[in-house]
Amino acid sequence: MCNLYSHTSNAQAIIDLVRATRNLAGNLAPQTGIFPDYSAPIVRTGADGQREIAMARWGMPSSRKALLDAATKRANALRAKGKDVDFQELLRLEPDTGTTNIRNTASSHWKPWLGPAHRCLVPFTSFSEYDTDGLGKKVPVWFAFGEERPLAFFAGLWCSWTCVRKKTEGEVTADLYAFLTCEPTDPVAAIHPKAMPVVLTEPAEIEAWMVAPWDEAKLLQRPLPAGMLQIVARDDRKDGS
């Protein structure tokens, strides 16, 4: 599961590659370590049909079952202490840090967001998977399309959602996103054999992801050819080249 990536490019580079016509994200300072629930840029189709760059928080809504299980566990703990529980209110306010990686697009949970209006591109320059060193410590290994870390895009979904992300923050309405994953190929597979992000490399793929019917767009949920990526750094929670 990819839960750490970087984006050190700029808004103009994104605009040039994806033909965005509106920038709602500003100058885009380099982000050398993007973690779950961080705000980061995405490219989406606005309500008026214009392609735009916007900021969103990483982590789409979790499934109803996941929140129900978490709220039930918390309710049982409160009842064990002799406290009264309004379960529906507890469920409404259950913190949801979100789902960062989307694998099973056949799930009914994702169906409302599979159309072009909720698809997005997630700009990145490198991404990380964790390896285990000789001492048993988890260490990040960074992948990119070369030492120069050229701009590329994950295939993502986005939505606007009202929920509690953090207890200290309370209920908020925010734009959220996540990106798709697929079977990995080397060099990612050698480090993380379960999955890798879905990466779009050609202009035609980018356009198809943003506008094509789902029967066509879903074919893009496939791994890169082996060897396209390379390991560019390790042992650091940020990648700032």
Secondary structure, DSSP 8 states (H G I E B T S, - for coil): ----EEE---HHHHHHHHT--EE-STT---EEEE-TT-EEEEEEE-TTS-EEEEEEEE-B---HHHHHHHHHHHHHHHHHTT----HHHHHHT-----B-EE--TTSTTTGGG-SGGGEEEEEESEEEEEEE-TTS-EEEEEEESSTT---EEEEEEEEEEEEES-TTT-EEEEEEEEEEEE---TTHHHH-TT-EE-EE-SHHHHHHHHHS-HHHHGGG-S---TTSSEEEEES-S----
